[in-house]
């Protein structure tokens, strides 16, 4: 599954991945993240929360969030991503509130949550799956929300932020600039530039490149497309610039990354085939 495109293709996804940087993004689904090993940083809005093994992060729909991994050796996390409609009586809560403290420490993660995640792992198109997904999700929420607490969701001063993220998600493979985006969004370029500095702690070009790099990394891992095809499909104007930006971010070339990710010791993530 590629998380930066803000396109929700599935009602329910549960899979494991290595920890990695994922830039600021938002989507219409509920997202839970359980750290299996290693450490992880969860950013929500302008706050950054450190996560240890066994900690559970709870991200409501339409919450701006990102992930950071500062470790030399990647850890592993388990993601549960599902449509709010499966939450049943919790739907209004997901739409109007947000977690007061979005990270539950391992010692406070209820055994029912771990049992539900373990039971759901690996399920495939069995009879009554939709009902089971909804039932277990509601159990998870009933145990998690009393621990996170709830606060009323403020009217989104992040509305512009949401528009920016959605615009870049739709156009990052094109030749866009800060000025062209500002024109399309009917916003002064200075206002957008200031929004990047405050919400993302990076400038427009770096965020755009990171979005393109995340997609290129997905293509390197999940497809057999050539490096040249991936370069162009990801929105980079030339393979030279693609190699330069990729090396700056990941300290290896795209080709070296593909070889590394396909070595036996690098294999170990589990994710549904449909999630690509």
N, C-alpha and C positions, 0 to 999 in steps of 0.2 A: 504493500500500500504506500502511495506517495502522499505525504501529509500536507504539503505546502500548496496544493492546487485548490484547496477549499471546495472541492467537489465531493459530495457525499454519495458514493455509489452503492453503499450497502447499509442495511438497517442494523446489522450486528456483525462485529469483527472482534475476535480475540486472538492475539498472536504475540510472539516474543521476538525481540530485536536486541541487537547490541546497542549500548548507549551511544549517542552521537549528538552533535549540535543540530538543532532544528530551529530555524529562524522564527521570528514572530509571525503568528498566523491565527486564524479563527475559523470556526465552521459551525454548522447548525446542530452538531451531534454532542452528546455527553461523552466525556473521555475520562477514563480512570487509568492510572499508571501505577503499577506495583514494581518496586525495585527488587530484583531477584539476587543480584550480587553487584558489588562495586558501589560507587556513589554517583549522585546525579543532582543537577540543579534544575528546578522547575521555576520558570518565571511566569508570573501572572500579572498583567498590567505592568506596573513599574516595580513590583516586589519580586525578590528572588528567594526561593525556599530550598534549603539544602535537604537532600533525601539520602537516607542510609538504607541498607538491605532490610526488607520487610515493611518499609514505609509505603503508604498509599497516597497518591495525589488524586484530587477530585476537581475536574474542570467542567464547569457548566457550559451549555451551548452559548455561542457568541461571546465567549471570554477570550480576550487577547492573551496568548500564552506562547512560551518558547521553552526549549530545552538546551542545557549546556552540559558538556562533559569535559572536565579538566584533567582527567586521568590519562596516564600513558597507555594503560591497558584498558580497553573498553569493558564495561560491565554488561549486565543483561537486565532488561525490563520487560514486563508484560503489560500490554495495552488492551483495554476493553473500550471499544468505540461503538456506540449504539444510538439509534434514533430516539429522541425524547418520548415519542408516542408509546414506546415499550414501558415507560415508567409508570403508566397508569395513574394512580392518585397523586403521584409526585409531579405530574406534568406542569401544573401551575407554579409550583415551587421552582422548577428548573427555568421557567420563563420569566419569573419576576424577582427571584432572589439570587444570591451567590454565596458560596461558602465563606464564612468569616475567617476560618483558618483552613486553607485548602489541602494541607498535608497532615495526614494522621500518622503519628509515629508507630513503629512496629508493635510496641507494647500495648497500644490501644486499638489495633486492628482486630475486630471481633472475629472469632473462629468461623462464624457463619459466612463471613466475606471470603475467607480463604477456601472454605469448603465449596462455596458457589463457584468461584473462579476455577478451582480444580475440576469440578464436575463439568463445567462448560468447556474446558479445554479439549480441543480435538473433535467436538461434535460436528456432524455433517448431515444435513438434509434428512434428519430422522423425523418420524411422525411426531407431530405436536411440538416441533422445535420452537416455533414462534411463541407458543404458550410458555414453554420452559424458559426461553430467553427472558420473557417479560417477568415471569415469576422470580427467577433468580436475581434479575436486576433489581426488582423491588425489595427483595431481601437485603441485597447489598446496600441500597439506599437507606432502608429503614435502620440498618446498623451503623452506616457511615455518617449520616447527616446529624444525628445527635452529638457526635464527636466534633465534627467540623464547625457546627453552629451555622447559623444563617444570618445574612444581612440583606437589607433591601438593595436591589440593584439600582444604582444611580442612573438618571438619564444620561445616556452615553455622550459624555463630552468626547468620547472616543469615536463618535459617529464618523468624523473625518478619517480617523485611523482605519475604521472598518472599510470605508470607501477606497482608501489607498491600497489596503491589503487586497481587496477584491479586484481592484483594477490591475494591480501587478500580477495577481494570480491568473487573470484572463489574458494579459498581454506580454508577459515576460519573455516569450519566445520571439517577440517582434522588436523592431528597432525603436525603443521608446526612450525618452529623456525626461528629466524633471519638468522641463518646460512644456513638452507635448502632453504629459499627464495632467499638469496643472490646467492647461487649456481645455482638455476633455472633461475635467472635473469642475470647471468654472471656478477655480480657486487660484489665488495669487501664489506664484512659485515660492515666495518667501514663507508663506503660511505652511505650505507642505514641507519645506526644508526644516522649519522650526518643529513641526510635528515629528519628523524623523528623529531629530536630535533628542526630543523629550520622551517619546514613546519607545523608540527602538535603540537609543544610544548609538546610532550609526547614521551615516549619511545615505542619501538615496542610492548612489552608485554601489555602495557596498551591500546594501540590502538586496538590490536587483541582482548583483552578481551571486550572492549567497543563494537566492531563490533559484537562479539558473544552475548553480553548482549542485544544489540538492537534487534537482531533477536529473542532471547529468549523472550523478552518482547512482541514482535509481536505475537509469538506463544501463550503466556499466555493470550493475549487479544483476539485473533481471532480464536483460536482452543480449542478443549477439550482434547488435548493430555495430558498424565500424566507428572508430574514434571520430572520423570526419563527419559521419552522419549524426552522431551524438552531439558534436560541437554545434552543428547547424540547427538541429532539432531543439537544442537548449537555448538558442538565442544569441550565441556568440558569433561575432562577425568573422572571425578567422580562427584557425586552429592554433596559431601562435599565441593569440590573446587567451584562448581557452586553456592552453597548457600553462601559460604564465599565471593566470588567476587560480587555476586548480592547484598548482605547486605552492603558491603563496598560502593557500588555505589548508592544504592537506600534506604538504611537504613531500609530495611525489607526483609524478605525471599521471594523467588518466590511464595510460597503458599499464604503468606500474601498479596503480590501484586495482585495476581489473585482475591482474595476475595475482596480486596479494589476496584479494577477496575470494578468489577461487581456489586458494590452497586449502588442503584438508583441515589445517588448524584454524582457518578463518571461518569454516562452515559450522553452523550450529544454530542459526536462527530458525524459528518455526513460524510460518505465516501461511495463511490460506492461498492457494494458487489464484483464486479469484481476486485477491487483494491487489494484484498488480494492475 
